[in-house]
Amino acid sequence: MQNIAPETIAMSWQMWATMALVTIAVILYFRERFSIEAISVGIVTALLVFFHLFPLSNGAELNSASLLSGFAAPALITIMALLVVGQGMFHTGALEGPILRINNSLAKRPRRTLAVVFALAFGVSMFMNNTPVVVMFIPVLTAMAARTRTTASRYLMPLSFICILAGMTTLIGSSTNLLVNDVLRRYSGEGLSFFTQTEPGLILAAIGALYIIFAAPILLPNRSSLEDEVSDAGRQYIAQIRVTDNHPLENVKPVAGLYPSLKNVTVRMVQRGEHSFLPPFEETLQNGDILIVAATREHLSKLLSSSPRYLEGMLNIAGFHDEGRTTESSEAIVISEAVIAPGSRMIGRNIEQIGFRRQTGCLVLGIQRRSRMIRKRMLDIRLEAGDVLLLFGYEADMRELRNNRDILLLEWSTTELPDIRKSLFARLIFGGTILLAATSILPIEIAALCGAIAMIATGCLNIRQAARALDIRIFLLIGAAFAMGLALERTGGASFIAQETVSIFAPFGNQILISAIFLVIALMTNILSNSATALIFAPIALSISAQTGIDPMVLVLTVIFASNCCFATPIAYQTNLLVMAPGRYQFADFAKFGIPLMLLIWISYSLMLPFLFNI
């Protein structure tokens, strides 16, 4: 970064124009009248045109190549690659097993289980993009709320905040950390190590966690979820499960006439060869048994995601795997619903007679009929108009059902299932990526790219799924923020703002100066976004370091921690938006619960400065 004399700064009209453009961009991002993509492309275009027509006269280079360099910055490439790695973990359900085991222990030790859930979410978020982490834990905490007779609104905002606090603790915990580190590398040639921020980050996270524990019961609303008010989640489907070799149900004995392994699933009949057994059951389950069960779509989906053996048993019933199919390892597996149409040729025939699998490529997991209870093998049920079929298959086959006149595909109900057959690969790739980055065997950007490529090569994701993980809004927002930060730096705007900040707060000491910088950034991150705020203020912080002699590492960590204080508004961070609907939160709820947390982190960091950095 170039240091520009105060006189030059005052005379540079390009600097004032740049500051005006940045201010306009911040206002547009905040008002959300236009899309993030449109604003980002617009501000980059405006900067390109402006500096092409009016190049700088102070000798600093600010051309198209430099303004667009943010789109190829190592930090941005790292963020995009880590998004793919995180998507691989999510798509394969790599965390489903631990989550389900935690959930199953809820009835015995609810308080301890709740603590373990939040600890696991915190631990994973230290090393992984926290958006998929929050997505995976929302249903877990919602179920915990239902079983403990509380509401999800007491748990979901704390989940988001815990994951944000975890992101402060390692270099890859948050995209903000990587972006600020990239600015530091460009400024000084040196960067943060993987665990540079871990000690102060863990202290701040512990303070934040204590606040959440004690303040959540007081400040958070107690609102019932939408699912409690209006939901079709109680619709029961008739399905069947075949017990295969090494199946989780093999040799399971009934307790009080029920099979305890099948929670939230009602077993209506056990078929063993020519014999049928009705409840209450006394039979130990054996290889080859077929269980006729009634369960909701949600619980059938969870069953399929809990173990590869459940998935294989379902597929085995109808010969789902086609030997001629060569792409099954990389295709998305989806679950959807379809209604038997009036006048359908399927009416009066069962699934086997129709040859549903051969005709459509999809498997019928269950049949739902409201009129009466069915207690027979699912494949023996003769279909009627209005029956709802729970379908399971590859996404391409499911799309073909749009043109089937015999059934009406309910496309809105189509969702992807985790392909847990690849979960072990995903865990190994994730662990290897973290190990390579943490030990500096490979630079973070190379380790992240290797992890992303490995996810695709092993079939944990296909190209389309990986591309879907690359959020274009994040890409354009970060690229635009890079351009704005660079323009502020090269025109002298960052030095000017730093000079004014120093002149106001320096007389009170370095501790007050750093504290003031933290507060300004923390306020801005809740108005704009953490990534953009960090990229705009990182050059300013480094200019302050140059003018005051404060260690640049101290100011870089200040920018990182302050930019991650995105608690006060739902728009400040994407995990806040994720929990807003299921938690029935309002904008004011985030302000009520988040502003005290933001201020607490600010005060704590300010008081810690003399002990952490000898300020």
C-alpha positions in Angstrom: 0.0 0.0 0.0 1.2 3.5 -0.8 1.3 6.1 1.9 0.1 9.4 0.6 0.8 12.7 2.2 -2.1 14.6 3.8 -1.7 17.5 1.3 -2.0 15.1 -1.7 -5.0 13.5 -0.1 -6.8 16.8 0.3 -6.1 17.7 -3.3 -7.1 14.4 -4.9 -10.6 14.8 -6.3 -10.6 11.2 -7.4 -10.4 10.2 -3.8 -13.6 12.1 -3.0 -15.3 10.6 -6.0 -14.2 7.1 -4.9 -15.5 7.7 -1.4 -18.8 8.9 -2.9 -19.1 5.8 -5.0 -18.4 3.5 -2.0 -21.0 5.4 0.1 -23.6 5.0 -2.7 -22.8 1.3 -2.9 -23.2 0.9 0.9 -26.6 2.7 0.8 -27.8 0.5 -2.1 -26.7 -2.7 -0.4 -28.5 -1.6 2.8 -31.8 -0.6 1.1 -32.0 -3.8 -0.9 -34.0 -2.1 -3.6 -31.8 -3.9 -6.3 -30.3 -7.3 -6.2 -26.8 -7.8 -4.7 -25.7 -9.1 -8.1 -26.8 -6.0 -9.9 -25.3 -3.6 -7.3 -22.0 -5.4 -7.3 -21.7 -5.5 -11.1 -22.8 -1.8 -11.3 -20.2 -0.6 -8.8 -17.4 -2.5 -10.5 -18.4 -1.1 -13.9 -18.6 2.4 -12.5 -15.1 2.1 -11.0 -13.7 0.7 -14.3 -15.2 3.5 -16.4 -14.2 6.2 -13.9 -10.5 5.3 -13.6 -10.2 4.6 -17.3 -11.5 8.2 -18.1 -9.8 9.8 -15.1 -6.5 7.9 -14.2 -4.7 8.7 -11.0 -2.0 11.4 -11.1 -0.2 10.3 -7.9 1.6 7.4 -9.6 -0.5 4.6 -8.1 -1.7 2.0 -10.6 -5.5 1.5 -10.8 -6.4 0.0 -14.1 -8.8 -2.8 -15.2 -6.5 -5.6 -14.3 -6.0 -4.4 -10.7 -9.7 -3.5 -10.2 -10.7 -7.0 -11.4 -8.0 -8.8 -9.5 -10.3 -9.5 -6.6 -12.3 -12.0 -8.7 -9.1 -14.1 -9.0 -7.8 -13.4 -5.4 -6.6 -16.5 -3.5 -9.0 -15.7 -0.7 -12.0 -15.7 -3.0 -10.9 -19.0 -4.7 -10.4 -20.5 -1.2 -13.9 -19.4 -0.2 -15.5 -20.9 -3.3 -13.6 -24.2 -2.9 -14.5 -24.5 0.7 -18.2 -24.0 -0.2 -17.9 -27.0 -2.5 -16.2 -29.0 0.3 -19.0 -28.0 2.7 -21.6 -28.9 0.0 -20.0 -32.4 -0.3 -20.4 -32.9 3.5 -24.0 -31.8 3.3 -24.9 -33.7 0.2 -23.5 -37.0 1.6 -25.0 -36.5 5.0 -21.6 -36.9 6.5 -22.8 -35.4 9.8 -26.2 -37.2 9.8 -24.9 -40.1 11.8 -23.6 -38.1 14.8 -26.6 -35.8 14.7 -29.1 -38.7 14.7 -27.3 -40.4 17.6 -27.4 -37.2 19.6 -31.1 -36.8 18.7 -31.9 -40.4 19.8 -30.3 -39.8 23.2 -32.5 -36.7 23.8 -35.2 -38.5 25.8 -32.7 -39.6 28.4 -30.6 -36.5 29.0 -32.2 -33.5 27.3 -30.1 -30.8 28.9 -26.8 -32.6 28.3 -27.9 -33.4 24.7 -28.6 -29.8 24.1 -25.1 -28.8 25.3 -23.6 -31.5 23.1 -25.6 -30.3 20.0 -24.3 -26.7 20.4 -20.8 -27.9 21.1 -20.8 -30.1 18.0 -22.2 -27.2 15.9 -19.4 -24.9 17.3 -16.7 -27.4 16.7 -17.7 -28.1 13.1 -18.2 -24.4 12.3 -14.6 -23.7 13.4 -13.4 -25.5 10.3 -16.3 -25.4 7.8 -18.6 -22.8 6.2 -21.3 -22.5 8.8 -24.3 -22.3 6.4 -24.6 -26.0 5.8 -24.0 -26.6 9.5 -27.0 -24.5 10.5 -29.1 -26.2 7.8 -28.2 -29.6 9.2 -28.9 -28.6 12.8 -32.2 -26.7 12.3 -34.3 -29.9 12.2 -32.4 -31.4 15.1 -33.1 -28.4 17.3 -36.7 -28.2 16.1 -37.2 -31.8 17.1 -35.6 -31.1 20.5 -37.9 -28.2 21.1 -41.0 -30.4 20.3 -39.9 -33.2 22.6 -39.0 -30.9 25.5 -42.3 -28.9 25.0 -40.5 -25.7 24.2 -40.4 -23.7 21.0 -37.8 -23.6 18.3 -37.5 -19.8 18.7 -35.5 -20.5 21.9 -32.8 -22.5 20.1 -32.4 -21.4 16.5 -31.1 -17.8 16.9 -28.5 -19.1 19.5 -27.5 -21.7 16.9 -26.8 -19.1 14.3 -24.9 -16.9 16.8 -22.8 -19.9 18.1 -21.8 -20.8 14.6 -20.8 -17.1 13.9 -18.7 -17.0 17.1 -17.0 -20.3 16.1 -16.0 -18.7 12.8 -13.9 -16.2 14.7 -11.5 -18.9 16.0 -9.6 -20.2 12.9 -8.5 -18.8 9.6 -11.0 -20.8 7.6 -13.8 -20.4 10.1 -15.3 -17.5 8.2 -14.9 -16.1 4.7 -14.2 -12.7 6.5 -11.0 -14.1 8.0 -9.6 -15.2 4.6 -10.4 -11.9 2.9 -8.7 -9.8 5.5 -5.7 -12.2 5.5 -5.5 -11.6 1.7 -5.4 -7.9 2.2 -2.7 -8.3 4.8 -0.6 -10.4 2.4 -0.9 -7.8 -0.3 0.1 -5.1 2.2 3.0 -6.7 4.0 3.8 -10.0 2.2 3.0 -11.9 5.4 -0.3 -13.4 6.5 -2.0 -15.1 9.5 -1.3 -18.7 10.4 -4.2 -21.1 10.7 -4.5 -20.6 14.5 -3.2 -17.0 14.9 -6.7 -15.8 16.1 -7.7 -18.9 18.0 -6.7 -17.8 21.5 -8.5 -14.4 21.5 -11.3 -15.9 19.4 -12.0 -18.7 21.9 -12.1 -16.2 24.7 -14.6 -13.9 22.9 -16.6 -17.0 21.9 -16.7 -18.2 25.5 -18.0 -14.8 26.6 -20.6 -14.8 23.9 -21.7 -18.3 24.7 -22.2 -17.4 28.4 -24.3 -14.4 27.3 -26.4 -16.7 25.0 -27.0 -19.3 27.8 -28.2 -16.8 30.4 -29.9 -14.2 28.1 -31.7 -16.5 25.7 -34.5 -17.5 28.1 -35.1 -13.9 29.0 -34.7 -12.0 25.6 -35.8 -14.5 23.0 -39.5 -14.8 22.0 -41.5 -17.9 22.7 -43.3 -18.4 19.4 -44.7 -21.6 18.0 -43.3 -22.7 14.6 -45.2 -22.6 11.4 -45.1 -26.4 11.4 -47.1 -26.4 14.6 -49.8 -24.2 13.1 -50.2 -25.4 9.6 -48.5 -28.6 8.5 -49.1 -31.8 6.4 -46.2 -33.4 8.2 -48.6 -35.8 10.0 -49.6 -37.6 6.8 -48.8 -41.3 7.1 -47.4 -43.4 4.3 -47.5 -47.1 4.1 -44.0 -48.3 3.3 -42.0 -51.5 3.7 -38.5 -52.2 4.9 -36.5 -55.4 4.0 -34.0 -56.6 6.6 -30.8 -57.5 4.7 -27.4 -58.7 5.7 -25.8 -56.6 8.5 -29.0 -54.5 8.6 -29.4 -52.3 11.7 -32.7 -54.2 12.4 -31.2 -57.7 12.1 -31.6 -59.6 15.3 -33.4 -56.7 17.0 -35.8 -57.9 19.7 -39.1 -56.3 20.5 -39.7 -54.4 23.8 -43.2 -54.4 25.1 -44.4 -55.5 21.7 -42.6 -52.7 19.7 -39.2 -52.4 18.0 -37.4 -49.6 19.9 -35.0 -49.0 16.9 -37.9 -47.7 14.8 -38.8 -44.5 16.6 -41.6 -42.4 15.1 -42.4 -45.3 12.8 -45.4 -47.6 13.4 -44.8 -51.2 12.4 -48.1 -52.7 11.3 -47.0 -56.1 10.1 -43.9 -58.3 9.8 -43.9 -60.6 6.7 -41.6 -63.7 7.0 -42.0 -65.9 4.0 -45.6 -67.1 4.0 -46.2 -66.0 7.6 -47.5 -62.6 8.7 -47.1 -61.3 12.3 -49.3 -58.5 13.7 -48.6 -56.3 16.8 -47.9 -56.7 19.6 -44.7 -58.4 18.3 -42.8 -61.1 19.9 -40.5 -62.1 17.0 -36.8 -61.2 16.8 -36.2 -59.7 13.3 -34.3 -61.9 10.8 -32.6 -61.5 7.5 -35.2 -61.5 4.8 -38.1 -60.1 7.0 -40.2 -57.4 5.4 -41.7 -54.8 7.8 -44.9 -53.0 6.7 -44.7 -49.6 8.4 -46.6 -46.4 8.6 -44.6 -43.2 8.9 -44.5 -39.6 7.7 -42.4 -38.5 4.8 -40.0 -36.7 7.2 -39.4 -39.8 9.2 -39.0 -42.1 6.2 -36.5 -39.6 4.8 -34.6 -39.6 8.1 -34.6 -43.4 8.1 -33.1 -43.5 4.6 -30.4 -41.0 5.7 -29.5 -42.8 8.9 -27.7 -45.8 7.5 -26.7 -47.1 4.1 -28.3 -50.4 5.0 -31.8 -48.9 5.2 -31.2 -47.4 1.8 -30.0 -50.7 0.4 -32.9 -52.6 1.9 -35.4 -50.2 0.3 -33.7 -50.5 -3.1 -33.5 -54.2 -2.8 -37.3 -54.6 -2.6 -37.9 -53.3 -6.1 -34.6 -54.0 -7.8 -33.9 -50.3 -8.0 -30.4 -50.5 -9.3 -30.3 -50.8 -13.1 -27.1 -52.7 -14.2 -27.1 -50.7 -17.4 -26.9 -47.4 -15.6 -23.4 -46.0 -15.5 -24.0 -42.6 -13.9 -25.7 -43.5 -10.7 -22.8 -42.7 -8.4 -22.9 -39.0 -9.4 -26.6 -38.4 -9.9 -28.7 -36.7 -7.3 -31.1 -38.9 -5.4 -34.4 -37.1 -4.7 -37.6 -37.8 -3.0 -41.0 -36.5 -4.2 -44.7 -37.0 -4.2 -47.2 -37.8 -6.9 -51.0 -38.2 -7.0 -52.8 -41.0 -9.0 -54.8 -39.0 -11.6 -58.5 -39.7 -12.2 -58.8 -42.1 -15.2 -55.2 -43.3 -14.7 -54.3 -46.7 -16.1 -52.7 -47.5 -12.8 -56.1 -47.5 -10.9 -57.0 -51.0 -9.7 -53.5 -52.4 -10.2 -50.7 -52.8 -7.7 -47.1 -51.5 -8.0 -45.8 -54.9 -9.2 -48.4 -55.3 -11.9 -47.8 -51.8 -13.2 -44.1 -52.3 -13.3 -43.6 -48.9 -11.9 -39.9 -49.1 -11.6 -39.4 -50.4 -15.1 -41.7 -47.7 -16.6 -40.5 -44.7 -14.7 -37.1 -45.5 -13.3 -38.4 -44.5 -9.9 -39.2 -46.5 -6.7 -42.4 -46.1 -4.8 -41.3 -45.8 -1.1 -44.8 -45.4 0.3 -48.5 -45.0 -0.4 -50.8 -42.6 1.5 -54.5 -43.1 1.6 -56.7 -41.1 3.9 -59.8 -43.2 3.8 -58.7 -46.2 5.8 -55.8 -48.1 7.4 -54.0 -50.5 5.2 -52.3 -53.5 6.7 -50.8 -55.5 3.8 -47.6 -55.6 1.8 -47.2 -52.3 0.0 -46.6 -54.0 -3.3 -50.0 -55.8 -3.0 -52.0 -52.6 -2.5 -54.3 -51.8 -5.5 -54.1 -48.1 -6.3 -57.1 -45.8 -6.3 -57.6 -42.3 -7.7 -56.3 -39.7 -5.2 -53.7 -42.0 -3.7 -50.4 -40.2 -2.9 -47.2 -42.0 -3.8 -44.0 -41.2 -2.1 -41.4 -41.6 -4.9 -37.7 -42.1 -4.7 -35.2 -42.0 -7.6 -32.6 -40.2 -9.6 -33.4 -36.6 -10.4 -33.4 -37.1 -14.2 -36.0 -39.9 -13.9 -38.1 -37.8 -11.6 -38.2 -34.9 -14.1 -39.5 -37.3 -16.8 -42.6 -37.9 -14.7 -43.8 -34.4 -15.6 -45.1 -35.8 -18.9 -46.7 -38.9 -17.3 -50.5 -38.6 -17.7 -51.3 -41.3 -15.2 -49.8 -39.4 -12.2 -49.6 -35.8 -11.2 -46.1 -35.0 -10.0 -46.0 -32.5 -7.1 -42.8 -30.8 -8.1 -42.8 -28.4 -5.1 -42.3 -31.5 -2.9 -39.1 -32.6 -4.6 -36.1 -32.6 -2.3 -32.7 -34.1 -2.5 -31.7 -36.9 -0.1 -28.2 -37.2 1.3 -26.4 -40.0 -0.5 -24.8 -41.4 2.6 -23.1 -44.2 0.7 -20.3 -41.6 0.1 -20.3 -40.1 3.6 -17.0 -41.8 4.6 -15.2 -40.4 1.6 -16.6 -36.9 2.4 -15.4 -37.1 6.0 -11.9 -38.2 5.0 -11.7 -35.4 2.3 -12.9 -32.8 4.8 -10.4 -34.0 7.5 -7.6 -34.1 4.9 -8.3 -30.6 3.7 -8.2 -29.2 7.3 -5.1 -31.2 8.1 -3.2 -29.9 5.0 -4.2 -26.3 5.7 -3.6 -26.4 9.4 -0.1 -27.9 9.1 0.8 -25.6 6.2 1.8 -28.6 4.1 -0.1 -26.8 1.4 -1.3 -23.2 1.2 -4.9 -22.9 2.2 -6.1 -22.1 -1.3 -4.4 -25.2 -2.8 -5.7 -27.4 0.0 -9.2 -26.2 -0.5 -9.0 -26.7 -4.2 -7.7 -30.2 -3.7 -10.6 -30.9 -1.3 -13.2 -29.6 -3.8 -11.7 -31.7 -6.7 -11.6 -34.8 -4.5 -15.3 -34.3 -3.6 -16.1 -34.4 -7.3 -13.7 -37.2 -8.2 -15.1 -39.6 -5.5 -18.7 -39.0 -6.5 -19.6 -37.1 -3.3 -20.8 -34.3 -5.7 -21.3 -34.1 -9.4 -20.3 -31.1 -11.4 -23.8 -29.6 -11.3 -24.1 -29.9 -7.6 -20.6 -28.4 -7.1 -21.5 -25.5 -9.4 -24.7 -24.9 -7.4 -22.6 -24.5 -4.2 -20.8 -21.6 -5.8 -23.0 -18.7 -4.7 -22.8 -16.1 -7.4 -24.0 -13.4 -5.0 -21.0 -14.1 -2.7 -18.7 -14.1 -5.6 -19.8 -10.8 -7.0 -20.2 -9.1 -3.6 -16.6 -10.1 -2.6 -15.2 -9.1 -6.0 -16.9 -5.7 -5.8 -15.7 -5.2 -2.3 -12.2 -6.0 -3.3 -12.4 -3.3 -6.0 -13.8 -0.7 -3.6 -11.2 -1.5 -1.0 -8.4 -1.2 -3.6 -9.8 2.0 -4.9 -9.9 3.5 -1.4 -6.3 2.3 -0.9 -4.8 3.6 -4.1 -6.6 7.0 -4.2 -5.5 7.7 -0.6 -9.1 7.5 0.7 -8.1 4.8 3.2 -5.1 6.9 4.4 -7.4 10.0 4.7 -10.0 8.1 6.8 -7.2 6.6 8.9 -5.7 10.1 9.4 -9.0 11.5 10.6 -9.7 8.6 12.9 -6.2 8.9 14.4 -6.6 12.6 14.9 -9.8 12.2 16.8 -9.0 9.1 19.0 -5.2 8.9 19.2 -5.0 11.6 22.0 -6.9 9.1 24.2 -4.4 6.3 23.7 -4.1 3.3 21.4 -6.6 1.2 23.4 -9.4 3.8 22.8 -8.4 4.2 19.2 -8.6 0.4 18.5 -11.8 0.2 20.5 -13.4 3.0 18.4 -12.3 1.2 15.2 -13.9 -2.0 16.4 -17.2 -0.4 17.2 -17.4 1.4 13.9 -16.7 -1.8 12.0 -19.2 -3.8 14.2 -21.9 -1.3 13.4 -21.2 -1.4 9.7 -21.1 -5.2 9.4 -24.8 -5.3 10.6 -25.8 -2.7 8.0 -23.8 -4.0 5.0 -22.3 -7.5 5.2 -19.3 -9.0 7.0 -17.3 -9.7 3.8 -17.8 -6.2 2.3 -17.2 -4.4 5.6 -14.0 -6.3 6.2 -12.6 -5.6 2.7 -13.5 -1.9 2.9 -12.0 -1.4 6.4 -8.9 -3.7 6.2 -6.9 -1.1 4.1 -8.1 1.7 6.5 -6.9 -0.3 9.5 -3.5 -1.0 7.9 -3.1 2.7 7.1 -3.8 3.5 10.8 -1.1 1.0 11.6 1.4 2.8 9.3 0.6 6.2 10.9 0.6 5.1 14.5 3.1 2.3 14.6 0.6 -0.1 16.1 1.4 -3.7 15.1 -0.6 -4.4 11.9 -1.5 -7.9 13.2 -3.4 -6.3 16.1 -5.5 -4.1 13.7 -6.1 -7.0 11.3 -7.5 -9.1 14.2 -9.6 -6.1 15.2 -11.1 -6.0 11.7 -11.7 -9.8 11.8 -13.4 -9.9 15.1 -15.5 -6.8 14.6 -16.6 -7.9 11.1 -17.8 -11.1 12.6 -20.1 -9.3 15.1 -23.0 -9.7 12.7 -25.7 -10.3 15.4 -28.0 -7.3 15.3 -29.9 -7.8 12.1 -31.0 -10.8 10.0 -29.4 -9.3 6.9 -26.0 -9.2 8.5 -25.2 -12.8 7.9 -26.8 -15.6 5.9 -27.3 -18.0 8.9 -29.4 -15.3 10.5 -31.7 -15.4 7.5 -31.8 -19.2 7.5 -33.2 -19.3 11.1 -35.5 -16.4 10.7 -38.5 -18.3 9.2 -38.4 -21.6 11.2 -37.9 -19.6 14.4 -40.7 -17.1 13.5 -38.3 -14.2 14.3 -39.0 -10.6 13.5 -36.3 -8.0 12.7 -36.6 -6.5 16.1 -35.8 -9.9 17.8 -32.3 -9.8 16.3 -31.8 -6.3 17.5 -33.1 -7.1 21.0 -30.9 -10.2 21.4 -28.0 -9.4 19.1 -27.1 -5.8 20.0 -26.2 -6.6 23.6 -24.1 -9.5 22.3 -22.3 -7.2 19.8 -21.7 -4.6 22.6 -20.5 -7.3 25.0 -17.9 -8.6 22.5 -16.8 -5.0 21.8 -16.3 -4.2 25.5 -14.6 -7.5 26.2 -12.2 -7.1 23.3 -11.4 -3.5 24.3 -10.7 -4.6 27.9 -8.6 -7.6 26.7 -6.3 -5.5 24.5 -3.6 -4.7 27.2 -3.4 -8.4 28.2 -3.4 -9.9 24.6 -1.2 -7.4 22.7 0.4 -5.2 25.4 -1.5 -2.1 24.0 
